Amino acid sequence: MPDPMHFDRLADVYDRARPPYPDALWRRLGDLGLLVPGRRAVDLGAGSGQATRVLVEAGLDVVAVEPGPALAARLRRAVPAAGVIEATAEAAPLVAASFDLATAATAVHWFDLGVVLPRLHRALVPGGRLAVWRNVFGDMEAPQTPFRERVAQIVAQRDAPPRPGPGESETATWTGALSVGGWFAASHVEEFRWRITLDAEDVRGLFTTFSDWTPEEASQAAAAVRDLGGAVTEHYVTPLIVLDRT
Ligand SMILES: C[S@@+](CC[C@H](N)C(=O)[O-])C[C@H]1O[C@@H](n2cnc3c(N)ncnc32)[C@H](O)[C@@H]1O
């Protein structure tokens, strides 16, 4: 069973192994009026600050919520301008009507939405927005690649059952899950497609950070990159769901 504290044990690897979010996503958040300097944002499941950092650079006044102590410590050092609350999204003490924006970057799938959505509704001002996005390695709509075939072979050797809940890139299912309870209504849904070139060590680091991959499997993926010439260009998809507080 994937463990949400997996990331905390890999705090040192996480920040350098995970690619940043695409510029097109940040541009869209700006176009949608979400990155207004001086507005107050809460970034949930902030990790080492991949998204928090950009929100701060955009001029927002940011509080980051992160339950992992090693990640929270790293975040405090990396983004000193952000306030950091070391807690889960379910338990973080958020003052009522104190934020204009809530964000969750590659994190919402860890939350108990039945608890978190009403809490965010309370923490946001009227007219507040919730923006949820995630980087998903391997765009299933892109043509199959030799590396993805090798990845599929590694995964096929597992006997663990697949994770419950919506799949990684099922954007419509997530949009529905975030609308349950009527606390939020989706106002913008978009998927950003992009590519990245990775060498064997990039792949080992990246796959080690995936919560359902073992270090041995990550080594097998790195070996596959070496077999395929030392570098692979792979597809990512980044679904974005923006919701308005009802
Ligand atoms: C894949 S990482 C994403 C981190 C960061 N937002 C980013 O974009 O790189 C998922 C994060 O969610 C955090 N997390 C797990 N369960 C959580 C919960 N219930 N509430 C808040 N954060 C949680 C993990 O500690 C981890 O930092």
Ligand as a Chemical Component Dictionary entry (heavy atoms), coordinates in Angstrom:
data_LIG
# 
_chem_comp.id                   LIG 
_chem_comp.type                 NON-POLYMER 
_chem_comp.pdbx_formal_charge   0 
_chem_comp.three_letter_code    LIG 
# 
loop_
_chem_comp_atom.comp_id 
_chem_comp_atom.atom_id 
_chem_comp_atom.alt_atom_id 
_chem_comp_atom.type_symbol 
_chem_comp_atom.charge 
_chem_comp_atom.model_Cartn_x 
_chem_comp_atom.model_Cartn_y 
_chem_comp_atom.model_Cartn_z 
_chem_comp_atom.pdbx_ordinal 
LIG C1  C1  C 0  4.002  13.907 -4.584 1  
LIG S1  S1  S 1  4.302  14.965 -3.223 2  
LIG C2  C2  C 0  3.993  16.589 -3.929 3  
LIG C3  C3  C 0  4.745  17.665 -3.226 4  
LIG C4  C4  C 0  4.678  19.056 -3.850 5  
LIG N1  N1  N 0  3.351  19.634 -3.756 6  
LIG C5  C5  C 0  5.142  19.074 -5.285 7  
LIG O1  O1  O 0  4.436  19.605 -6.114 8  
LIG O2  O2  O -1 6.234  18.584 -5.563 9  
LIG C6  C6  C 0  2.892  14.692 -2.185 10 
LIG C7  C7  C 0  2.967  15.451 -0.881 11 
LIG O3  O3  O 0  1.745  15.310 -0.157 12 
LIG C8  C8  C 0  2.061  15.167 1.213  13 
LIG N2  N2  N 0  0.914  14.544 1.889  14 
LIG C9  C9  C 0  0.604  13.235 2.011  15 
LIG N3  N3  N 0  -0.536 13.087 2.695  16 
LIG C10 C10 C 0  -0.973 14.342 3.004  17 
LIG C11 C11 C 0  -2.090 14.857 3.724  18 
LIG N4  N4  N 0  -3.029 14.048 4.230  19 
LIG N5  N5  N 0  -2.192 16.192 3.864  20 
LIG C12 C12 C 0  -1.273 17.030 3.321  21 
LIG N6  N6  N 0  -0.197 16.596 2.631  22 
LIG C13 C13 C 0  -0.046 15.265 2.486  23 
LIG C14 C14 C 0  3.329  14.342 1.220  24 
LIG O4  O4  O 0  4.039  14.457 2.440  25 
LIG C15 C15 C 0  4.072  14.946 0.040  26 
LIG O5  O5  O 0  4.859  16.043 0.406  27 
# 
loop_
_chem_comp_bond.comp_id 
_chem_comp_bond.atom_id_1 
_chem_comp_bond.atom_id_2 
_chem_comp_bond.value_order 
_chem_comp_bond.pdbx_ordinal 
LIG C1  S1  SING 1  
LIG S1  C2  SING 2  
LIG S1  C6  SING 3  
LIG C2  C3  SING 4  
LIG C3  C4  SING 5  
LIG C4  N1  SING 6  
LIG C4  C5  SING 7  
LIG C5  O1  DOUB 8  
LIG C5  O2  SING 9  
LIG C6  C7  SING 10 
LIG C7  O3  SING 11 
LIG C7  C15 SING 12 
LIG O3  C8  SING 13 
LIG C8  N2  SING 14 
LIG C8  C14 SING 15 
LIG N2  C9  SING 16 
LIG N2  C13 SING 17 
LIG C9  N3  DOUB 18 
LIG N3  C10 SING 19 
LIG C10 C11 SING 20 
LIG C10 C13 DOUB 21 
LIG C11 N4  SING 22 
LIG C11 N5  DOUB 23 
LIG N5  C12 SING 24 
LIG C12 N6  DOUB 25 
LIG N6  C13 SING 26 
LIG C14 O4  SING 27 
LIG C14 C15 SING 28 
LIG C15 O5  SING 29 
# 
